[in-house]
Amino acid sequence: MLESNGAETLKQSYTHLRPTGRLIIYGFTSMLSRGRGRPHWLKLAREFLRIPRFHPLQMVDANKGVIAFNLSYLFEEQTLLAESMTRMLGELESGVLRPLPVTSFPLADAGEAHRALQSGSTVGKLVLVP
């Protein structure tokens, strides 16, 4: 499972993992200032305190794992990233890697789409179509 929201959804994402599942964290967008241009220090502190802590012994017992990285620090690894993207595209084309399903809802049925999200039974992406 891929996670980029941060404290808002991180614990839920980990909870939804099945045994042998892996949570891949690649960002903390909930901690961004969203257009303010400067950090909102109180919000940063609150969000930092809300970040769940994963205990290694509990992860071993549950057979779950957490992996984290920051793309911002990988600018020097452009060759590695290009190779990975090429390999991933090849896997998509050969059918080894399949994209998640996309479920479309008419914009007029936005409430139904929201209920589907809240149910926790959706897989893939939900799209509102005008």
N, C-alpha and C positions, 0 to 999 in steps of 0.2 A: 504494500500500500504506500502511495506517495503522499506526503504531507508538507504543506507550505504555509499553513495558517498560523501555527504556533500555539500559544496557550489556549486559544479559543476552542480548538478541536483536537489537540494532540492526545489528550487522555482518551477521548472517545475513539480516535483512530487506533490506538494501541489496544483498547478493550475489544474492538471488533476483529482483531487478528485471530485467526485459527492457530492451533498448535503448528509449529514450524513456519509460521508467518513472519514476515519482515516488514518493519515500518521504516521507510526511507524518508528522512527529514531533509529538506533542501531550502528551507526558508522560514521566516517568522513575520509574515506580512501583517499580522495583527499588531505588531509592535511599531510599524511605520507611522510616520506623522501624517500621511495621506494629504499631500498638497500644502502643508503648512510651511515647508521649507526648512524648518528647524525642529529638533526633537521636543516632544512634550514629556519632560522628565518625570512628572508624576505618573503619567500613563505608562511610561517605560518601566518604572519601578513596580507598579501594580501588576503589569503583564509578566515581568520577570518573576515575581513571587508566585504567580499562578502556573508557571511552567512545571509540569509534573516531573518527578524524579523517578527514574527507572532503576530498580535495584537488581544487580547482576544475578543474585541467587534466585530472586523471583522470576527473572527471565529464563534462567536455566530450568526451573521447575515447570514453567508454563510452555517451554519450547518456543519462545518468541524472541525476536531480535530487533534491535534498533540500530540503524545506520544513519549517519548525518554527514552532510558536506555543504560547502558554500561555494557556489559557482564563481562568485566574485574573486575568490582567491585562486582560481584556476586559469587566469589569463595566460600564464606562461605555458600552459599545457594544451595549446591549440591543436597540435598534432594528435595528441591522445584523444581529444574531443572529436576531431574530424574522423579519426579511425572508428571511434565508437558510433558516431552517427551513420557512417557508411555501413558498418556491420548491422546496426538496427534497421536501416532501410532494406538491406538484403533479407533480413529475417521477416520483415513485413511483406516483401514481395514474394518470398517463398512460402509464406503461410505459417512459418514457425512461430512468429509473433503476431497475435491478432489484436486489433484495436478493440477497445471496449464498445459495447453497443451504445447507440444514440437514440433516445426516445424523444419524439417531438410532441409538443402540446400546442394547440392554437392559443394565441395570446388571451383570447376570451376565456380559456380554461386554466388560467394561471393558478387559481385556487386549487384545482385538481392536481396540478403539478406540484404545488407546495405540500399538499397532503401526501403525495407519493414520496417526496423527500423526507417528510417527518416520519413516515412509516418505517424508514430504515431498510426497506426491502428493495430499493432501486440499485441497479448496477450500471456503471457507465455514466454517461452525461444526459442531462435533461435540457431540452432546448425549447424556448418559447418562440413560436413562429407567428409573425404578424399576419 
